[in-house]
Amino acid sequence: MKSLILLLAVLTTLLLPACNDTGKPLASGVVVTGKVWEKSLASDGHANSVKSIPVDSHVEVYERLLIIHQADGRRKVVPMEYVTDLVIK
């Protein structure tokens, strides 16, 4: 039981910084330009391909995540370390 409590305490400590205080996005808007990479930009020396975020898609920007609202109603969640050149209006 002690080890389970310790494990939960460690996981909580590691996961809480990923959330902002309010749960609200830092920014949101419509995409002017932006790219999502297949692999994290932190993975040096590996081949990496990129896809453009569809123009006029609605996005929500969080500290560590980007949520892309796709035209078909689905949402795509992308870690921020996979995103570059994001411009929203």
Secondary structure per residue as TSV (DSSP state, phi and psi in degrees):
chain	resnum	aa	ss	phi	psi
A	1	M	-	360.0	-41.3
A	2	K	H	-61.4	-39.7
A	3	S	H	-67.7	-34.3
A	4	L	H	-65.6	-42.6
A	5	I	H	-64.4	-41.6
A	6	L	H	-63.4	-43.5
A	7	L	H	-61.0	-45.1
A	8	L	H	-62.9	-38.8
A	9	A	H	-64.1	-43.1
A	10	V	H	-65.8	-45.8
A	11	L	H	-62.6	-40.9
A	12	T	H	-62.0	-42.9
A	13	T	H	-62.7	-38.6
A	14	L	H	-75.7	-35.3
A	15	L	H	-87.6	-27.9
A	16	L	G	-60.5	-38.6
A	17	P	G	-61.0	-19.2
A	18	A	G	-72.2	-16.9
A	19	C	S	-100.9	142.8
A	20	N	-	-88.5	171.2
A	21	D	S	-63.9	-34.0
A	22	T	S	-101.2	-16.3
A	23	G	S	78.6	-0.3
A	24	K	S	-89.1	152.2
A	25	P	-	-65.3	150.2
A	26	L	S	-70.0	-32.8
A	27	A	E	-156.6	157.6
A	28	S	E	-151.9	156.6
A	29	G	E	169.0	-163.9
A	30	V	E	-105.1	136.0
A	31	V	E	-71.3	130.0
A	32	V	E	-95.0	-45.9
A	33	T	E	-157.7	157.5
A	34	G	E	171.6	155.9
A	35	K	E	-131.7	145.3
A	36	V	E	-121.0	124.0
A	37	W	E	-90.0	151.7
A	38	E	S	-67.4	-37.7
A	39	K	S	-120.6	156.9
A	40	S	-	-56.3	142.8
A	41	L	T	-68.5	-14.7
A	42	A	T	-78.9	-11.5
A	43	S	S	-86.8	87.7
A	44	D	T	-67.9	148.3
A	45	G	T	76.0	8.5
A	46	H	S	-110.0	146.0
A	47	A	-	-62.7	141.2
A	48	N	-	-142.1	133.5
A	49	S	-	-111.0	161.2
A	50	V	E	-133.0	148.4
A	51	K	E	-125.9	142.4
A	52	S	E	-77.5	143.8
A	53	I	-	-76.5	129.2
A	54	P	-	-55.3	129.7
A	55	V	T	-58.9	143.0
A	56	D	T	74.8	6.7
A	57	S	-	-72.4	145.6
A	58	H	E	-86.7	136.2
A	59	V	E	-131.6	154.2
A	60	E	E	-122.4	129.4
A	61	V	E	-105.7	122.5
A	62	Y	-	-113.2	172.5
A	63	E	S	-54.1	-43.0
A	64	R	S	-122.3	1.6
A	65	L	E	-135.5	152.6
A	66	L	E	-123.0	128.8
A	67	I	E	-108.1	120.9
A	68	I	E	-104.8	120.6
A	69	H	E	-86.7	111.4
A	70	Q	-	-83.6	159.0
A	71	A	T	-60.0	-29.5
A	72	D	T	-84.2	6.1
A	73	G	S	95.6	-13.4
A	74	R	-	-78.8	160.1
A	75	R	E	-118.0	138.6
A	76	K	E	-111.9	127.3
A	77	V	E	-103.4	124.6
A	78	V	E	-127.8	130.1
A	79	P	E	-62.2	142.6
A	80	M	G	-61.7	-25.1
A	81	E	G	-73.1	0.4
A	82	Y	G	-105.0	-0.9
A	83	V	E	-111.4	135.2
A	84	T	E	-136.6	162.5
A	85	D	E	55.2	32.7
A	86	L	E	-79.1	124.1
A	87	V	E	-128.2	126.0
A	88	I	E	-125.0	157.5
A	89	K	-	-125.5	360.0
